[in-house]
Amino acid sequence: MRTRRIVKTAIVGAAVVVGLVAWATSAARAEEGATAAALKIAHQREYTTQQLYLADAARADEEGYPQVAVLFRALASAESVHVRNHAIALEALGVTPAPKAEPLVVRTTAENLQAGIDAEVYERRVAYA
């Protein structure tokens, strides 16, 4: 009788452990999925920003501001580092990064400079706060 109770307790205990392991694994997968989703969004945003800065550089060249064009290309280069780092992180999670080209709004060089400043300040204050 006592042996049956010990065996029954051991079986129940094992079932609880298996249940906890399954729950923890499920929670880890859910967290990993949320991380991958957030990284995909960040990757897309960085890619779009990189493309926008390249377009802004072309506009600056067209308008006769070669030094501003160099600045925009430097910003695009910095964004490419972010794009690459996010891609590496996504690949580590088993996700193939596939950014899509989005429509870009390219204005005058002065407006593009202000938009770039606003975007970087916003990112520093909100995204990295």
Phi, psi and omega in degrees: 000313180295322179297319179297319180296318179296315179297315180298317179296319179295319179294315179297316179300317179296320179297321178296316179298315178300317178298318179294319178297317179297318179296315180297319178296317179297317179296319179296319178295320179296317179295319178298320178296319178293321178296315179297319179297316179295320179294322178297318178296313180298319179299315179298316180297316179296319179298314181296318179296318177301313180295322179296316179297324176294319177293322177296323178296317178298319178296317179299319176299314180301322183273001176085028178241071184298327180290326176291323177299320178298318178300313180296323178292325176295319177297318178298321179296318178297318178296327180295330176294317178296317179302313181296316181295320177295322179297318179298316179295318178297315180298325178295334177269004178084017181251131177272117181292136181215074180293149181250143176291129179248155177298136181250141176254109180250121182252208177288163180300318179299315179293322179294321177298314180295319179297320178295317177298311181301317182294317182290322178295316178301314181299317180295317184284323187256305186293325183251014181285000000 
